[in-house]
Amino acid sequence: MSARIAIACGGTGGHFFPGIAVAGELRAMGHEVMLLLSNKQVDRQAMEPYKDYLSEYLPAMGWPGLASPKTPLFIFRLAQTRWQCGRLFKKWVPDAVLGMGGFVSAVPLMVGRRMGVPTLIHESNTLPGKVTRAMAMRVSRVLLGFGVCAEHLPGEARKTVTGTPVRPELGRVSREEACAKFGLDPQRKTLLVMGGSQGAKALNEATIKSMSFWEGQSRHWQFIHLTGSDDLALVETNYRRARLRARVMDFCPDMASVYAASDMAISRSGASSITELVTCLIPSVLVPYPAAAENHQHSNACVMVEAGAAVLVEQDKIKPELFALQVEQILNSTEKMSAMRKGCRSVSCQESACKVAAAVLEEMRK
């Protein structure tokens, strides 16, 4: 029997893409899905390839803090979101509500709970976010990307480790196809630089400062660099100046091709990013975003380091020459690359989208 499931997955790519993966599983089973997103440009950009999905953009915003001048706006947006979501769920009545974490999840889960339908929240990070902690005892079940996250939630909360879903297209593109798409040489080693769905200025700057130390690799290396919208021209100019072969983009919706072409990555350590990297067996140098809530990206990176899948570098401790050498020592070592790929396999969680979809349907059957 077909059901209607609302999936709140807006705010960042780290929430959106796991939500899309689950939505695809549920639709393949014959169920109807509604995606609930934020009004942020990153959500509208990410939705471009998924225009055949039902979707609704909510005015929700993240909690700015009591002392912030944006607090009155937050309260206003919260009321707007509550009204809009309530109105939507009266017209399109869900049989279950799944929140993928983050500020967009809160109101749909609260409205779903008041309606008496099953509610579930997925937490991708090793440390639960504010919304997950607030809703853990209120939702039907908490789904976890990492088992260690359970230690930071109430013991009475119903918890299931599912892993974090990844885009279903990962692994379906060959290296040759991917390199051809980006104008790259499949025989060269490819270093991917990415700062998450919105880029990262600190990673852009670290890479630019490292370029002079990589000039000796110009015939052997190439780069894919996802800059975010602000630094595109600056990064492109510096690759040309250093005479390094690179495909530079502010954003790329085809991450399956990006990963297929890449041998190693310099990346932030958001949960979705590291999950996709280990799924694609890509060793990485992780630079946690220091302003992430409760420094959760550092905790995520530590799990990867313990598994041998990554190296952690603190943003405020980046020294260009040492940073460049660290990357070079990994990418140019067959032994290190092989060992780190083995580490990726040890923490990769397969069929996560199926597990999350199954958990939703199980709650509906109760």
C-alpha positions as CSV (number, residue, x, y, z in Angstrom):
1,M,0.0,0.0,0.0
2,S,1.4,3.4,-1.0
3,A,2.1,5.9,1.7
4,R,3.0,9.6,1.9
5,I,6.3,10.4,3.7
6,A,7.5,14.0,4.3
7,I,11.3,14.3,4.4
8,A,12.8,17.5,5.9
9,C,16.3,17.7,4.5
10,G,17.1,21.3,3.8
11,G,19.7,23.7,5.0
12,T,23.0,22.2,3.7
13,G,24.1,19.6,1.2
14,G,24.9,17.4,4.2
15,H,21.2,17.1,5.0
16,F,19.9,17.4,1.5
17,F,21.7,14.6,-0.3
18,P,21.1,11.9,2.3
19,G,17.4,12.9,2.2
20,I,17.4,12.6,-1.5
21,A,18.9,9.1,-1.3
22,V,16.2,8.0,1.1
23,A,13.5,9.6,-1.0
24,G,14.7,7.7,-4.0
25,E,14.4,4.4,-2.1
26,L,10.9,5.2,-0.9
27,R,9.8,6.3,-4.4
28,A,11.2,3.1,-5.9
29,M,9.0,1.2,-3.5
30,G,5.9,3.0,-4.8
31,H,5.6,5.6,-2.0
32,E,4.9,9.3,-2.4
33,V,7.6,11.7,-1.0
34,M,7.5,15.4,-0.2
35,L,10.9,17.2,0.3
36,L,10.8,20.0,2.9
37,L,13.7,22.5,2.3
38,S,14.9,25.9,3.4
39,N,14.8,29.1,1.3
40,K,18.6,29.1,1.2
41,Q,20.1,29.3,-2.3
42,V,22.1,26.1,-1.7
43,D,18.8,24.2,-1.4
44,R,17.4,25.6,-4.6
45,Q,20.6,24.9,-6.4
46,A,20.8,21.3,-5.2
47,M,17.2,20.7,-6.3
48,E,17.9,21.5,-9.9
49,P,18.4,17.9,-11.0
50,Y,15.4,16.7,-8.9
51,K,12.6,18.9,-10.3
52,D,10.3,15.8,-10.6
53,Y,10.1,15.6,-6.8
54,L,7.4,17.2,-4.8
55,S,9.0,19.9,-2.7
56,E,8.1,22.8,-0.4
57,Y,10.4,25.6,0.7
58,L,10.0,26.7,4.3
59,P,11.1,30.0,5.9
60,A,12.9,28.3,8.8
61,M,16.3,29.5,9.9
62,G,18.9,28.3,12.3
63,W,19.0,29.4,16.0
64,P,21.2,32.5,16.1
65,G,21.5,32.6,20.0
66,L,19.7,34.6,22.6
67,A,22.1,37.6,22.3
68,S,21.9,37.9,18.6
69,P,20.1,40.8,16.9
70,K,18.6,38.1,14.6
71,T,16.6,36.4,17.4
72,P,13.4,38.3,16.7
73,L,13.7,37.3,13.0
74,F,14.2,33.7,14.1
75,I,11.0,33.8,16.2
76,F,9.0,35.3,13.3
77,R,10.4,32.7,10.9
78,L,9.6,29.9,13.4
79,A,5.9,31.1,13.5
80,Q,5.8,31.4,9.7
81,T,7.2,27.9,9.3
82,R,4.8,26.4,11.8
83,W,1.8,28.0,10.0
84,Q,3.1,27.0,6.5
85,C,3.9,23.4,7.6
86,G,0.6,23.0,9.3
87,R,-1.3,24.2,6.3
88,L,0.8,21.9,4.0
89,F,0.1,18.8,6.1
90,K,-3.6,19.5,6.1
91,K,-3.6,19.4,2.2
92,W,-0.9,16.8,1.8
93,V,-1.4,14.5,4.8
94,P,1.8,12.6,5.6
95,D,1.8,9.0,7.0
96,A,5.2,9.6,8.5
97,V,7.7,12.5,8.9
98,L,11.5,12.0,8.6
99,G,13.9,14.8,9.6
100,M,17.5,14.5,8.3
101,G,18.8,16.8,11.1
102,G,19.3,20.5,11.2
103,F,17.0,23.5,11.7
104,V,14.6,22.5,8.9
105,S,13.7,19.3,10.6
106,A,12.4,20.8,13.9
107,V,8.9,22.2,12.9
108,P,7.9,19.3,10.5
109,L,8.7,16.8,13.2
110,M,6.7,18.7,15.9
111,V,3.7,19.1,13.5
112,G,3.9,15.4,12.6
113,R,4.0,14.4,16.2
114,R,1.0,16.5,17.0
115,M,-0.8,14.8,14.2
116,G,0.0,11.4,15.7
117,V,2.0,10.1,12.7
118,P,5.4,8.3,13.1
119,T,8.3,10.7,13.3
120,L,12.0,9.9,12.9
121,I,15.1,11.9,12.9
122,H,18.5,11.0,11.3
123,E,21.7,12.3,12.8
124,S,24.7,12.0,10.5
125,N,27.4,13.4,12.9
126,T,29.2,11.7,15.7
127,L,27.9,14.4,18.1
128,P,24.2,15.1,17.9
129,G,23.0,18.5,16.9
130,K,20.7,20.8,18.8
131,V,17.5,19.6,17.0
132,T,18.4,15.9,17.4
133,R,19.0,16.4,21.1
134,A,15.8,18.3,21.6
135,M,13.7,15.8,19.6
136,A,15.4,12.5,20.7
137,M,12.8,11.7,23.4
138,R,9.9,13.1,21.3
139,V,10.2,11.2,18.0
140,S,9.4,7.6,17.4
141,R,13.0,6.7,16.6
142,V,16.5,8.3,16.2
143,L,18.6,7.0,13.3
144,L,22.3,7.3,13.6
145,G,25.1,7.6,11.1
146,F,27.7,6.6,13.7
147,G,27.2,4.3,16.6
148,V,29.3,6.5,18.9
149,C,26.6,9.2,18.6
150,A,24.3,7.1,20.9
151,E,26.5,7.8,23.8
152,H,25.5,11.5,23.7
153,L,21.7,10.9,23.6
154,P,19.3,9.8,26.4
155,G,19.4,6.1,27.1
156,E,15.6,5.9,26.9
157,A,15.5,7.2,23.3
158,R,14.9,4.5,20.7
159,K,18.1,4.5,18.6
160,T,19.1,2.5,15.4
161,V,22.4,2.8,13.6
162,T,21.8,3.0,9.9
163,G,24.9,4.8,8.6
164,T,24.4,8.0,6.5
165,P,22.7,7.6,3.1
166,V,24.7,8.6,0.1
167,R,23.6,9.6,-3.4
168,P,22.6,6.4,-5.3
169,E,24.6,7.4,-8.3
170,L,27.9,7.1,-6.5
171,G,30.0,4.4,-8.0
172,R,28.1,4.3,-11.3
173,V,30.5,6.5,-13.3
174,S,33.9,5.2,-14.6
175,R,37.1,7.2,-14.1
176,E,37.5,7.6,-17.8
177,E,34.0,9.0,-18.2
178,A,34.5,11.4,-15.3
179,C,37.8,12.7,-16.5
180,A,36.5,13.2,-20.0
181,K,33.6,15.3,-18.6
182,F,36.0,17.6,-16.7
183,G,38.6,17.7,-19.4
184,L,41.2,15.9,-17.3
185,D,43.7,13.1,-18.0
186,P,42.7,9.7,-16.5
187,Q,46.4,8.8,-16.2
188,R,47.2,11.6,-13.8
189,K,46.6,11.6,-10.1
190,T,43.6,13.8,-9.2
191,L,43.5,15.8,-6.0
192,L,40.0,17.0,-5.0
193,V,39.6,20.1,-2.9
194,M,36.1,20.7,-1.5
195,G,34.7,22.6,1.5
196,G,31.2,21.2,1.6
197,S,28.1,22.4,-0.3
198,Q,29.0,26.1,0.2
199,G,32.8,26.0,-0.2
200,A,35.4,26.9,2.4
201,K,37.6,30.0,2.1
202,A,40.2,28.6,4.5
203,L,40.7,25.5,2.3
204,N,40.8,27.7,-0.8
205,E,43.5,29.9,0.8
206,A,45.5,26.8,2.0
207,T,45.5,25.3,-1.4
208,I,46.6,28.6,-3.1
209,K,49.5,28.9,-0.6
210,S,50.5,25.3,-1.3
211,M,50.6,25.6,-5.1
212,S,54.2,26.8,-5.3
213,F,55.3,23.7,-3.4
214,W,53.5,21.5,-5.9
215,E,55.0,22.9,-9.1
216,G,57.2,19.8,-9.4
217,Q,54.0,17.7,-9.7
218,S,52.6,19.7,-12.6
219,R,53.1,16.8,-15.1
220,H,51.7,14.2,-12.7
221,W,48.9,15.8,-10.8
222,Q,45.7,17.5,-11.7
223,F,43.0,19.1,-9.5
224,I,39.2,19.3,-9.1
225,H,38.5,22.3,-6.9
226,L,35.0,23.2,-5.6
227,T,35.4,26.7,-4.3
228,G,32.0,28.0,-3.3
229,S,30.6,31.2,-5.0
230,D,33.0,33.8,-3.5
231,D,36.4,32.6,-4.5
232,L,35.9,31.1,-8.0
233,A,37.9,33.7,-10.0
234,L,40.7,33.9,-7.4
235,V,41.3,30.2,-7.3
236,E,41.1,29.9,-11.1
237,T,43.7,32.6,-11.5
238,N,46.1,31.0,-9.1
239,Y,46.0,27.6,-10.7
240,R,46.8,29.3,-14.1
241,R,49.6,31.2,-12.4
242,A,51.1,28.0,-10.9
243,R,50.6,26.2,-14.2
244,L,48.7,23.4,-12.6
245,R,46.0,21.6,-14.5
246,A,42.7,22.1,-12.8
247,R,38.9,22.0,-13.2
248,V,37.6,24.8,-10.9
249,M,33.9,25.1,-10.2
250,D,31.9,27.0,-7.6
251,F,29.5,24.0,-7.2
252,C,29.0,20.7,-9.0
253,P,25.7,18.8,-8.9
254,D,27.4,15.7,-10.4
255,M,29.4,14.6,-7.4
256,A,29.4,11.0,-8.7
257,S,31.7,12.2,-11.5
258,V,33.8,14.3,-9.2
259,Y,34.5,11.4,-6.9
260,A,35.0,8.9,-9.8
261,A,37.8,11.2,-11.1
262,S,39.5,11.7,-7.7
263,D,42.3,9.8,-6.0
264,M,42.6,11.9,-2.8
265,A,40.7,14.8,-1.2
266,I,41.3,17.9,0.9
267,S,38.0,18.4,2.6
268,R,36.0,19.7,5.5
269,S,34.7,16.9,7.7
270,G,30.9,17.3,7.6
271,A,29.3,13.9,8.1
272,S,27.9,13.7,4.6
273,S,31.2,14.6,2.9
274,I,33.2,12.1,4.9
275,T,30.6,9.4,4.3
276,E,30.7,9.9,0.6
277,L,34.6,9.9,0.6
278,V,34.8,6.6,2.4
279,T,32.1,5.1,0.3
280,C,34.1,6.0,-2.8
281,L,37.4,4.8,-1.0
282,I,39.0,8.2,-1.3
283,P,41.8,8.9,1.3
284,S,41.6,12.5,2.6
285,V,43.2,15.3,4.6
286,L,40.4,16.6,6.7
287,V,40.3,20.2,8.0
288,P,37.4,20.5,10.4
289,Y,35.4,23.7,10.3
290,P,36.3,25.2,13.7
291,A,33.0,27.1,14.0
292,A,30.9,24.1,13.6
293,A,28.4,23.6,16.5
294,E,30.2,22.0,19.5
295,N,33.2,21.4,17.1
296,H,31.4,18.3,15.8
297,Q,33.4,18.2,12.6
298,H,36.5,17.6,14.7
299,S,34.8,14.6,16.3
300,N,33.8,13.3,12.8
301,A,37.4,13.6,11.6
302,C,38.8,11.8,14.6
303,V,36.6,8.7,13.7
304,M,38.1,8.8,10.2
305,V,41.7,9.1,11.6
306,E,41.2,6.2,14.1
307,A,40.1,4.1,11.1
308,G,43.1,5.0,9.1
309,A,41.0,6.6,6.4
310,A,42.2,10.2,6.8
311,V,44.7,12.6,8.3
312,L,43.4,15.5,10.4
313,V,44.9,19.0,10.2
314,E,43.6,21.8,12.4
315,Q,42.7,25.0,10.4
316,D,44.7,27.3,12.6
317,K,47.8,25.1,12.4
318,I,48.0,25.0,8.6
319,K,51.5,25.9,7.5
320,P,51.6,25.9,3.6
321,E,55.0,24.1,3.2
322,L,54.2,21.3,5.7
323,F,50.6,21.1,4.5
324,A,51.8,20.7,0.9
325,L,54.3,18.1,1.9
326,Q,51.7,16.1,3.9
327,V,49.4,15.9,0.9
328,E,52.3,15.0,-1.4
329,Q,53.6,12.2,0.9
330,I,50.2,10.5,0.8
331,L,49.2,11.0,-2.9
332,N,52.6,9.9,-4.1
333,S,52.8,6.8,-1.9
334,T,51.1,3.6,-3.2
335,E,51.5,2.0,0.3
336,K,49.8,4.9,2.1
337,M,47.0,5.3,-0.4
338,S,46.3,1.5,-0.2
339,A,46.3,1.5,3.6
340,M,43.9,4.5,3.7
341,R,41.6,2.9,1.3
342,K,41.5,-0.1,3.6
343,G,40.6,2.3,6.4
344,C,37.8,3.7,4.3
345,R,36.3,0.2,3.8
346,S,36.4,-0.3,7.6
347,V,34.0,2.6,8.3
348,S,31.9,2.5,5.2
349,C,28.3,1.6,5.9
350,Q,26.5,0.0,2.9
351,E,22.8,0.2,2.0
352,S,22.2,3.1,4.5
353,A,19.4,4.6,2.4
354,C,17.6,1.2,2.4
355,K,18.0,0.9,6.2
356,V,16.6,4.4,6.8
357,A,13.6,3.8,4.4
358,A,13.0,0.4,6.1
359,A,13.0,2.1,9.6
360,V,10.4,4.6,8.4
361,L,8.1,1.8,7.1
362,E,8.6,-0.2,10.2
363,E,7.3,2.7,12.4
364,M,4.3,3.1,10.1
365,R,3.4,-0.6,10.5
366,K,3.3,-0.3,14.3
